[in-house]
Amino acid sequence: MKWIGERISFLDKKDSISFVIYPPKLGRKKGLLITWFLLWLLIGGYVTSQMFKDYNDQEKLALFIFMIFWLYFAIRVLRTMLYLFFGREYIKLDKNVLRIKRSIGSYGNTKQYFIENITKFSLIAMKENSFQKVYDDSLWVRGSNRIQFEFFQKRISFGRKLEEKDSKMMFQILTKRIEKYLNVKKKESV
């Protein structure tokens, strides 16, 4: 098994290549994220308890609207925490199919894409000091993907929160291998 950077491991065989993308290492930031999430749950519990007190309808409506927003962000942060602690992306390319699996622990489903139908394989570039880059690098978001392609006019992407140099290296390996497999198929069909 070989490594690209600190987060991508790959296994190169004659008939296939497999990548595993691990989440970024957080160190002490994990504790901060867990603490923040627990405090967020306490706030939600307190506001929920206030909904059962004797308030007029407008105040209860305001609390209810607050709780909708609270629940939305609680779910987003929980999904992010699960990805950052237990998540993986598995990419496997063989002579016929590119398989992508996003998993948390052992839960996740694999999607298959026939390589003959893959077009516009490219990197997703982010400007260094852009808002998107700063937001993407923040702790509480899962981050955006760095490699994309089109499959029957649908954009598919993978490589969540990868460093630019790592995504370039992985992109080069994948494109060379796809070209190789497509050239072999053309020769076999002739």
CORHUZI-V938749 format. One line per field, one symbol per residue. ss: DSSP state (H for helix, E for strand, - for the rest). psi: psi as a letter, one per 20 degrees, with the letter a starting at -180 (. if undefined). Layout:
ss=???
psi=???
This chain:
ss=-EEE---EEEEE---EEEEEEE------HHHHHHHHHHHHHHHHHHHHHH------HHHHHHHHHHHHHHHHHHHHHHHHHHHHHHEEEEEEEE--EEEEEEEE--E--EEEEEHHHEEEEEE-------HHHHHH----------EEEEE--EEEEE-----HHHHHHHHHHHHHHHHHHHHHHHHHH-
psi=prqobiioqqoorgirppqpoqrqphcihghggggggghghggggghghhhjrnrrhgghgggggghggggghggghghgggghhjqqpppppahhqpppppqocipqqppqophhjprlprqoqpqgkrggggghiqhjqhrrqiprrpoljpppqrlpkqqghghggggggggghggghhhghghhi.
